[in-house]
Amino acid sequence: MKKKFALGLISICYVTFSWGQSKKVSINAVKTGVFYYYPTDSNESFSIVRDDSLQKETNLTTGVSSFWQVKWVNDSIVNLRYLSRTNKISAAEELFYNSHSVVTHIKNVTRDYYTFRGGLDSINGLGSTQDTLWRKTKKNIISR
């Protein structure tokens, strides 16, 4: 009886471990693509379209988009530099955006989402946050 229990437990652990590993995805999977961001403590939502050198972030509530230059520091850290927006901003805002970069560390990647930590000018810089970017819209996430 103990032997069957031990074998069963080992089988369950193996299946669970194998399934968990199969859900993990290479970090290369987030270097390009379409993602969705739902900031904590906010009703706003964003779509993010990223390719090798450009990222377009669109506020899905207002329709305003911003464009960012993408530079990968290494396989898990990306540096984003502001390029432009679709709406007019003040000279002070423009100066602020052009004086800083957003640095993000990709922490965990699965086929449905990835988690990150990032801030202004460094991972732990001003406005540092830790959150999730999704592969599907919230509507599609909730209905699963």
C-alpha positions in Angstrom: 0.0 0.0 0.0 2.8 2.4 0.9 4.6 1.5 -2.3 1.6 2.3 -4.4 1.0 5.5 -2.6 4.7 6.5 -3.1 4.5 5.6 -6.8 1.3 7.5 -7.2 2.8 10.6 -5.5 5.9 10.4 -7.7 3.7 10.2 -10.8 1.6 13.2 -9.7 4.7 15.2 -9.0 6.2 14.3 -12.4 3.1 15.1 -14.3 2.7 18.4 -12.4 6.3 19.3 -13.0 6.2 18.4 -16.6 3.0 20.3 -17.2 4.4 23.4 -15.4 7.5 23.3 -17.6 5.5 23.0 -20.8 3.7 26.2 -20.0 6.9 28.2 -19.7 8.0 29.9 -22.8 11.3 31.3 -24.0 11.8 35.0 -23.3 12.2 35.4 -27.1 8.5 35.0 -27.3 7.9 38.4 -25.8 10.5 40.3 -27.9 7.8 40.8 -30.5 4.1 40.5 -30.6 0.8 42.0 -29.2 0.2 42.3 -25.5 -2.4 43.8 -23.2 -1.7 45.8 -20.0 -4.2 46.4 -17.2 -2.5 48.6 -14.6 -3.3 47.9 -11.0 -5.6 50.4 -9.4 -6.8 51.8 -12.7 -9.7 51.4 -15.1 -7.5 52.0 -18.1 -6.2 49.3 -20.4 -3.5 49.3 -23.1 -2.5 47.4 -26.1 1.2 47.1 -26.8 2.5 46.1 -30.2 6.2 45.4 -30.2 8.7 44.5 -33.0 12.5 44.4 -33.0 13.0 48.2 -32.7 9.6 49.8 -32.1 6.8 49.6 -29.5 3.4 51.2 -29.9 1.3 51.6 -26.7 -2.3 52.5 -27.2 -4.7 53.5 -24.4 -7.8 51.5 -25.3 -10.0 54.0 -23.4 -8.8 57.2 -25.0 -7.2 55.9 -28.3 -4.0 57.9 -27.6 -0.9 56.1 -28.7 2.8 56.6 -27.8 5.8 55.2 -29.7 9.0 53.9 -28.1 12.3 52.8 -29.4 13.1 49.3 -28.2 16.6 48.2 -27.2 17.3 44.9 -25.5 20.1 45.2 -23.0 20.2 41.4 -22.6 17.7 38.5 -22.9 15.6 39.8 -20.0 16.1 43.6 -19.8 14.6 46.0 -22.3 15.2 49.8 -22.4 12.4 51.9 -24.0 13.1 55.5 -25.2 10.2 57.8 -26.0 9.8 58.8 -29.6 6.3 60.5 -30.0 2.6 60.5 -29.2 -0.5 60.9 -31.3 -1.8 63.7 -29.1 -0.1 67.0 -28.4 1.7 67.3 -25.1 3.3 70.3 -23.3 7.0 71.2 -23.8 7.6 70.2 -20.2 6.1 66.7 -20.8 8.1 66.3 -24.0 11.3 67.3 -22.2 10.6 64.8 -19.3 9.9 61.9 -21.7 13.0 62.7 -23.7 15.2 62.9 -20.6 14.4 59.5 -19.3 14.0 55.9 -20.4 11.8 53.0 -19.1 13.8 50.0 -18.0 12.0 46.7 -17.7 13.1 43.3 -16.4 11.1 40.4 -17.8 10.8 38.0 -14.9 8.6 35.0 -16.0 7.2 34.1 -19.4 4.3 31.7 -20.1 2.3 31.3 -23.3 -0.6 33.5 -21.8 1.3 36.3 -20.1 4.6 37.5 -18.8 5.5 39.3 -15.5 7.9 42.2 -15.3 9.4 44.8 -13.0 10.4 48.2 -14.2 10.8 51.9 -13.6 12.2 55.2 -14.9 15.9 55.0 -15.8 16.4 51.7 -13.9 14.4 48.7 -12.9 13.9 50.1 -9.4 13.7 53.7 -10.5 11.0 56.3 -10.1 7.5 54.8 -10.5 8.9 51.3 -10.2 6.1 48.7 -10.6 5.7 45.0 -10.9 2.9 43.7 -13.0 1.7 41.4 -15.9 1.4 41.8 -19.6 -1.2 39.5 -21.2 -1.4 37.9 -24.7 -5.2 38.2 -24.8 -7.6 40.9 -23.9 -9.2 40.9 -20.5 -12.5 39.8 -22.0 -10.8 36.7 -23.4 -8.8 36.1 -20.2 -12.0 36.2 -18.0 -14.0 34.0 -20.4 -11.5 31.1 -20.3 
